[in-house]
Amino acid sequence: MKNTSIERRKYEIDSPVRVSALVNTYNHERFIEQALNSVAQQDYPAANIETIVVDDGSTDATPKIVERYVPGVRLIRKTNGGQVSALNVGARWCTGDVVAFLDGDDWWARDKITKVLEAFQKYRDVAAVGHGFYETDETGSVNETRSLKSEVRLNFRTPDAARFATRLRTFGGTSKLAVRRAVFERSIPVPPELPFFDNFLFFLAIAASGAVLLPDPLCYYRLHAANLYASEVHNDARLRRKYTLEHGLAEKLPQRLAEFGMSPEVTAAVVESDRLDSERLRLTLDGGWPWETFRVEQAYFRAEYRDPDLGYLFFKYFALLTTLALPPKAFYWVRQWYAKHDLKKFRELIGTASPAVQDNVERRGGTARIE
C-alpha cells in the first residue's frame, strides 16, 4: 500500500494549541445558546479557542441569539444548503491547529477540549480524536451513555482493521470529532451530494494517519423530532436521507481513499457496511426484485457474522428463503417489526453466531439531566 500520509513533522505544533470550534446550526433557537455556552465554559483557556458559527439559512431566532455572542464568536450567515455546505463555507475561517466540530443542537462537556488536546499531544501521529457521549432527549435528560471499555487506536492498515474502525464511526460523529487542521484542509471540500460530513472526514482522517477514541463521554448528543438524521421519529424522509448518505459514501469515498494511499481491498472494507445498508434502504423505500433482497441479505450475513452454530444457520437460511417469497418492501417491514418487538431473544434460543467485529462499546442507561 502506497504511503501518502501527512508527515509527522507537520503535527508538531506550538503550545498552547489553538482550537477552532466550528459550529453548524439551522433553526436551533431552543438549543444554540446551550451549545455556545458549552464552548465558552471550557476549562481550556478561552483565548486559545476561536468559535465560528455557520448559520445555514435559519428562519427562526437562531441568528439573533448567536449575535449576542459577537464579537467573541464569528457568525457567518448563508442561504440554506445543508450541513455539508455549511462546513465547506466555515472551513475557510478556521485558523486553529485543531478543528473541533459541534452541531448547534448538541453541547460539550466542560473538559472536552482539554482531554482531546491531551490525546493529540500523547499521540502525535494521529489525525483525529473522537470519544464517548451522552445521548439525551429533547429536554436534555440523559437516556443513555455510550462509551468504550478502553482507549482505542484506529487505522486502515488491513481490511479487518478498516471494518473495525468503521463500526466505531458513531464515536467520530460531528460533535465528538476533532481533526488536525493539516488533515482537515486536505480533506475538504466534502462532496456537496452528501447530506452530512462527519463520516467522510472521520474516514479520511483515519486514512491519513489513524485516529484515537477516548472512552470518556465528552459531549451531549440530543435526539429530537427535528433532527435531520438520528431521531426518535422514523419516517420515509429520514430513511431517504440516510440512504443518500450511505449510498453517497459508497460512491464518493473510494476515489478519495485512493488519493490517501488506500488499497482497493481496504477501500472495499471501509465502504462495505454503507454499501450493504444503502442497498437495504433502497429496497425498503423503492422496492425491487426478491432475488435482490436475497443477494443483499446473504452478503450482509457473511460480512457481519462468524462461526454460526447449526441452529443459527437453520434460522438464517429460513430467513433467506423468505426473501424469495416476499416483495422487498414486505420483507423489510417484517424485519423492522421483528426488531421493534425485540424478537432476537427468541432467535437466540434457536442458535447463535459471533459478530465478525467486536466493537468494545459499553451502553448504560441514564435518567438524570446533566447541565
Sequence and secondary structure as in RCSB ss.txt:
>XXXX:A:sequence
MKNTSIERRKYEIDSPVRVSALVNTYNHERFIEQALNSVAQQDYPAANIETIVVDDGSTDATPKIVERYVPGVRL
IRKTNGGQVSALNVGARWCTGDVVAFLDGDDWWARDKITKVLEAFQKYRDVAAVGHGFYETDETGSVNETRSLKS
EVRLNFRTPDAARFATRLRTFGGTSKLAVRRAVFERSIPVPPELPFFDNFLFFLAIAASGAVLLPDPLCYYRLHA
ANLYASEVHNDARLRRKYTLEHGLAEKLPQRLAEFGMSPEVTAAVVESDRLDSERLRLTLDGGWPWETFRVEQAY
FRAEYRDPDLGYLFFKYFALLTTLALPPKAFYWVRQWYAKHDLKKFRELIGTASPAVQDNVERRGGTARIE
>XXXX:A:secstr
       GGGG   SS  EEEEEEESS TTTHHHHHHHHHT SS GGGEEEEEEEE  SSSHHHHHHTTTTTEEE
EEE    HHHHHHHHGGG  SSEEEEEETT EE TTHHHHHHHHHHH TT SEEEEEEEEE TTSBEEEEEEESS
 EEE  SSHHHHHHHHHTGGGGSGGG EEEHHHHHHH S  TT S  HHHHHHHHHHHH EEEEEEEEEEEE  T
T SSS S   HHHHHHHHHHHHHHHHHHHHHHHHTT  HHHHHHHHHHHHHHHHHHHHHHH   HHHHHHHHHHH
HHHHEES  HHHHHHHHHHHHHHHHS HHHHHHHHHHHHHTTTHHHHHHH   EESS   EEEEE   B  
